[in-house]
Amino acid sequence: MANRFKSSIIEGYLNADSVLLTGTTHSVRTMNANEVCLSSNCELICVNGFNLVKFPNGGSVGEEGVISFVKSLPPSYLEGTDIKMSIRWVSPTVFPGNVVWTMSYSWVNCGESITPLTAMANLGANPENSLEVTSTKFTDISGVGKLKRSLIFGKLERKSSLSSYDTYNNDVYLIEVCIGFQIYSLGDPEFIP
């Protein structure tokens, strides 16, 4: 059998409908009950009838938006293969500039200790149209030695205080965190973001 990359709404994505707002009683869960915790600077907002996570344009480190999450790779994960991390987001207005994102993670098998987070940064250009969906990809994460049902502890930050790099002077809205992984399947290898 050939290997195939797979992302699925239940097994591969964290979207704004699966958010747990820290300090409130509002909690909406996906079918597998994975949650996202928001910092006090992020908030769940409704845009055109859809729930999105608002990352503010904070001027200093303490004002930046941060979310954290935990995902378990499913039984269909092809053990030992890399995963692909990306996010999808929109901006409410059309202004020139870039948005700096940092994804930090620790990937551990069950029975192992949680390791310190490893950070990956990426620069996402603001789209040309308001509410245009933008995808920002991060470096592939090595899956050497990783097993089915291993856990990914993650943290996503908008680094808006880095004004020389994050030049988009407005809030942005996160749609989802995508985790692409390889599975055994018929056909040619394929990555579905």
C-alpha positions in Angstrom: 0.0 0.0 0.0 1.1 3.5 -0.7 1.2 6.2 1.9 -1.3 9.1 1.8 -1.4 12.4 3.7 -4.7 13.1 5.5 -6.2 15.9 7.3 -9.7 15.7 8.6 -12.0 18.0 10.5 -12.3 15.7 13.5 -8.7 14.2 13.5 -6.6 17.0 12.1 -8.1 20.3 12.8 -8.7 22.6 15.7 -11.2 25.2 14.7 -12.9 28.1 16.5 -15.9 25.9 17.3 -13.7 23.8 19.6 -12.5 26.7 21.8 -12.5 26.8 25.5 -12.4 30.4 26.8 -10.2 30.6 29.8 -11.9 32.1 32.8 -15.5 31.7 31.5 -18.0 28.9 31.4 -18.3 29.0 27.6 -17.0 25.7 26.2 -17.8 24.2 22.8 -16.2 20.8 22.1 -15.4 18.8 19.0 -16.5 15.2 18.9 -13.2 14.0 20.3 -13.3 16.7 23.0 -10.0 18.4 22.2 -9.9 21.9 23.4 -8.1 25.2 22.7 -7.4 27.6 25.6 -7.3 31.3 24.8 -5.1 33.9 26.6 -6.9 36.9 28.1 -6.0 38.9 25.0 -7.7 36.5 22.5 -11.5 36.3 22.2 -14.0 34.2 20.3 -15.9 36.4 17.9 -18.6 35.8 15.3 -17.8 36.9 11.7 -20.6 36.4 9.1 -22.1 33.7 11.3 -18.8 31.8 11.9 -16.9 31.6 15.2 -13.3 32.8 14.8 -10.5 33.5 17.3 -9.5 37.2 17.4 -5.7 37.8 17.8 -5.2 41.5 18.7 -2.6 43.9 17.3 -0.8 44.2 20.6 1.9 46.8 20.9 3.9 45.0 23.6 4.7 41.4 24.6 2.0 41.3 27.3 -0.7 42.4 24.8 -0.2 39.6 22.2 -2.7 36.9 21.5 -1.8 33.3 22.5 -3.8 30.0 22.2 -2.7 26.6 23.5 -4.0 23.2 22.4 -3.5 19.4 22.7 -4.1 17.0 19.9 -3.8 13.2 19.8 -2.8 11.6 16.5 -5.4 9.0 15.4 -5.0 5.3 15.0 -4.7 5.9 11.2 -1.4 7.9 11.6 1.5 6.1 9.8 4.0 5.7 12.7 7.4 7.4 12.3 6.3 9.9 9.5 6.5 13.7 9.6 3.5 16.0 10.2 2.7 19.3 8.5 1.5 22.2 10.6 -0.3 25.2 9.2 -3.0 27.7 10.1 -5.7 29.4 8.2 -6.7 33.0 9.1 -8.4 36.2 7.8 -7.9 39.9 8.3 -11.0 42.2 8.7 -9.5 45.0 6.6 -7.2 45.6 3.7 -4.0 47.2 4.9 -0.6 46.4 3.6 1.7 44.5 5.9 2.8 41.1 7.3 1.7 39.1 10.3 4.3 37.2 12.4 3.1 33.8 13.8 5.0 31.5 16.1 4.0 27.9 16.6 5.6 26.1 19.5 5.1 22.3 20.2 6.1 19.3 22.1 5.3 15.9 20.5 5.4 12.9 22.9 4.3 9.3 22.8 2.2 8.0 25.7 4.4 7.0 28.6 7.0 9.7 27.8 7.7 12.9 29.6 6.5 16.2 28.1 9.6 17.9 26.6 10.2 21.7 26.4 8.4 23.4 23.6 10.2 23.9 20.2 9.3 27.1 18.4 8.8 27.6 14.6 8.2 31.2 13.3 6.6 32.2 10.0 5.7 35.4 8.3 2.2 35.6 6.7 1.5 38.3 4.2 -1.8 40.1 4.6 -4.2 39.2 1.8 -5.3 41.7 -0.8 -9.0 41.4 0.2 -10.7 41.7 3.5 -11.8 38.3 5.0 -9.8 36.5 2.3 -8.6 33.2 3.8 -4.9 33.0 4.1 -2.9 29.8 4.8 0.4 30.1 6.7 2.6 26.9 6.8 5.3 26.0 9.3 8.3 23.7 9.0 7.5 20.0 8.9 7.9 18.2 12.2 9.9 15.0 12.3 8.0 12.0 13.3 10.9 9.7 13.9 10.0 7.4 16.7 6.4 8.7 17.0 3.5 6.3 17.5 -0.2 6.3 16.9 -2.1 8.2 19.6 1.0 10.3 20.4 0.2 13.8 21.7 1.0 17.2 20.3 1.0 20.0 22.9 0.9 23.3 21.0 1.0 27.0 21.4 0.2 29.6 18.7 1.2 33.2 19.1 0.9 36.3 17.0 4.1 38.3 17.5 2.6 41.7 16.9 5.1 43.4 19.2 7.8 42.7 16.7 6.9 45.9 14.8 9.7 45.7 12.4 8.4 42.3 11.1 4.7 42.3 12.1 3.7 45.4 10.1 -0.1 44.7 9.8 -1.6 47.3 12.2 -4.9 45.5 12.9 -6.4 42.4 14.5 -6.5 39.1 12.7 -8.9 36.2 13.0 -7.8 32.6 13.3 -10.0 30.0 11.5 -8.1 26.8 12.3 -4.9 25.0 13.2 -4.3 22.3 10.6 -2.2 19.1 11.3 -1.5 17.0 8.2 -0.4 13.5 8.8 0.4 10.5 6.7 -1.7 7.3 6.7 -1.6 3.9 4.9 -3.9 4.1 1.9 -4.3 2.9 -1.7 -3.0 5.3 -4.3 -0.2 7.8 -4.5 1.0 9.9 -1.5 -1.0 13.1 -1.2 -1.2 15.9 1.3 -4.6 17.3 2.0 -4.0 20.6 3.9 
